[in-house]
Amino acid sequence: MIEWLTGTVAGKFISTFFISMVPVVELRAGLPYGIALGLDYPLALLAAVVGNILPVPFIIIFVERVFAWIREHMPALDGFVTRLENKAHLKSDGVQKYGPIALLLFVGIPLPGTGAWTGSLIAALLGLKPRSAIPCIVLGVLLAAGIMTALTYGVIWLI
């Protein structure tokens, strides 16, 4: 299985796609991973971007219901959910102050604690409508992809 994931184009594409879906690492790890595996850049970019964007509408639409369900059925995780909400609220100041462009930049600048997952959580907790939040997040993911491409190829060039 591991050989297939790292030895075939389909496996490289799928593993890049799934790594890009993982919170915290997202496209910031998925795109360099795909490129490092030798996946052609357009395929690595497609897998990373689509993998990073796919969870966004589900997070925006369902996260508050999921959090409520967790609090009701798994009270031991209430503290974890509260920490996630508090972290998102702390990072939401710029979005509240500057609007959609701040959400785009928050998602697009690949720093720790930023990205599509946190941006989607912020959008949901602020009550932003999916039709206004999703385009900002998608553009942010594309910005992050451009930055990560430059960083990845810059590091490869230095090596």
C-alpha positions as CSV (number, residue, x, y, z in Angstrom):
1,M,0.0,0.0,0.0
2,I,2.8,2.5,0.9
3,E,4.6,1.6,-2.2
4,W,1.5,2.4,-4.3
5,L,1.0,5.7,-2.5
6,T,4.5,6.8,-3.2
7,G,5.3,5.0,-6.4
8,T,2.4,5.7,-8.7
9,V,1.0,8.9,-10.0
10,A,-2.5,8.1,-8.7
11,G,-1.1,7.2,-5.3
12,K,1.0,10.4,-5.1
13,F,-2.1,12.5,-6.2
14,I,-4.3,10.8,-3.6
15,S,-1.8,11.1,-0.8
16,T,-1.2,14.8,-1.6
17,F,-5.0,15.3,-1.7
18,F,-5.5,13.7,1.7
19,I,-2.6,15.4,3.4
20,S,-4.0,18.8,2.2
21,M,-7.3,18.0,3.9
22,V,-5.7,17.6,7.3
23,P,-6.2,20.5,9.7
24,V,-3.1,22.4,10.7
25,V,-0.9,21.1,7.9
26,E,-3.3,21.6,5.0
27,L,-1.9,22.7,1.7
28,R,1.2,24.0,3.4
29,A,2.4,20.5,3.8
30,G,0.5,18.8,1.0
31,L,1.9,20.8,-1.9
32,P,5.6,20.4,-1.0
33,Y,4.9,16.7,-0.2
34,G,3.5,16.1,-3.7
35,I,6.3,18.0,-5.4
36,A,8.9,16.2,-3.2
37,L,7.4,12.8,-4.3
38,G,8.0,13.8,-7.9
39,L,4.3,14.5,-8.8
40,D,4.2,16.9,-11.7
41,Y,3.5,20.4,-10.5
42,P,0.1,20.9,-12.1
43,L,-1.1,17.6,-10.5
44,A,0.4,18.4,-7.1
45,L,-1.2,21.8,-7.2
46,L,-4.6,20.4,-8.2
47,A,-4.5,17.7,-5.5
48,A,-3.4,20.2,-2.8
49,V,-5.8,23.0,-3.7
50,V,-8.9,20.7,-4.1
51,G,-8.0,18.7,-0.9
52,N,-7.6,22.0,1.0
53,I,-10.9,23.5,-0.3
54,L,-13.1,20.4,0.0
55,P,-13.8,20.6,3.8
56,V,-14.5,24.4,3.7
57,P,-18.3,24.4,3.0
58,F,-18.9,21.6,5.4
59,I,-17.0,23.4,8.2
60,I,-18.9,26.6,7.6
61,I,-22.3,25.0,7.4
62,F,-22.0,22.2,10.0
63,V,-19.3,23.1,12.6
64,E,-21.7,24.8,15.1
65,R,-24.0,21.8,15.0
66,V,-21.1,19.4,15.3
67,F,-19.8,21.4,18.3
68,A,-23.3,21.4,19.9
69,W,-23.6,17.6,19.3
70,I,-20.1,17.0,20.9
71,R,-21.0,19.1,23.9
72,E,-24.3,17.1,24.4
73,H,-23.0,13.6,23.7
74,M,-19.3,13.9,24.7
75,P,-19.1,16.3,27.6
76,A,-15.5,15.3,28.2
77,L,-14.6,17.1,24.9
78,D,-16.3,20.4,25.9
79,G,-13.1,21.9,27.0
80,F,-11.4,21.1,23.6
81,V,-14.3,22.6,21.7
82,T,-14.3,25.7,23.8
83,R,-10.5,26.1,23.2
84,L,-11.1,25.8,19.4
85,E,-13.9,28.4,19.6
86,N,-11.8,30.8,21.7
87,K,-8.8,30.4,19.4
88,A,-11.0,31.2,16.4
89,H,-12.6,34.2,18.2
90,L,-9.1,35.6,19.1
91,K,-8.1,35.4,15.4
92,S,-11.3,36.8,14.1
93,D,-10.6,40.5,15.1
94,G,-9.1,41.4,11.8
95,V,-12.0,39.7,9.9
96,Q,-14.5,41.7,12.0
97,K,-12.6,44.9,11.5
98,Y,-11.6,44.7,7.8
99,G,-14.1,42.2,6.3
100,P,-13.7,39.7,3.5
101,I,-10.2,40.8,2.5
102,A,-8.9,40.1,6.0
103,L,-10.4,36.5,5.7
104,L,-8.7,36.1,2.3
105,L,-5.3,37.2,3.7
106,F,-5.8,35.2,6.9
107,V,-6.2,32.0,4.9
108,G,-3.7,32.9,2.3
109,I,-0.6,33.8,4.3
110,P,0.7,30.4,5.4
111,L,1.6,30.9,9.0
112,P,1.0,28.7,12.0
113,G,-2.7,28.9,13.1
114,T,-3.9,30.2,9.8
115,G,-5.4,28.4,6.8
116,A,-8.7,27.2,5.4
117,W,-9.8,25.2,8.4
118,T,-9.4,28.1,10.9
119,G,-10.7,30.6,8.3
120,S,-13.8,28.5,7.9
121,L,-14.3,28.2,11.6
122,I,-14.0,32.0,12.0
123,A,-16.5,32.5,9.2
124,A,-18.9,30.1,10.8
125,L,-18.6,31.6,14.3
126,L,-19.0,35.1,12.9
127,G,-22.1,34.0,11.1
128,L,-20.8,34.8,7.6
129,K,-22.9,33.4,4.8
130,P,-21.2,30.6,2.9
131,R,-21.7,32.5,-0.4
132,S,-19.6,35.4,0.8
133,A,-17.1,33.4,2.9
134,I,-16.3,30.5,0.5
135,P,-14.9,32.7,-2.3
136,C,-12.6,34.5,0.1
137,I,-11.4,31.3,1.5
138,V,-10.9,29.8,-2.0
139,L,-8.9,32.8,-3.1
140,G,-6.9,32.6,0.2
141,V,-6.1,28.9,-0.6
142,L,-4.9,29.9,-4.1
143,L,-2.7,32.7,-2.6
144,A,-1.3,30.2,-0.1
145,A,-0.7,27.8,-3.0
146,G,1.3,30.5,-4.8
147,I,3.4,31.3,-1.8
148,M,4.0,27.6,-1.0
149,T,5.0,27.0,-4.6
150,A,7.6,29.8,-4.5
151,L,8.9,28.6,-1.1
152,T,9.0,25.0,-2.2
153,Y,10.8,25.7,-5.5
154,G,13.1,28.2,-3.7
155,V,14.2,25.6,-1.2
156,I,14.7,23.0,-4.0
157,W,16.8,25.6,-5.9
158,L,18.9,26.2,-2.9
159,I,19.5,22.5,-2.4
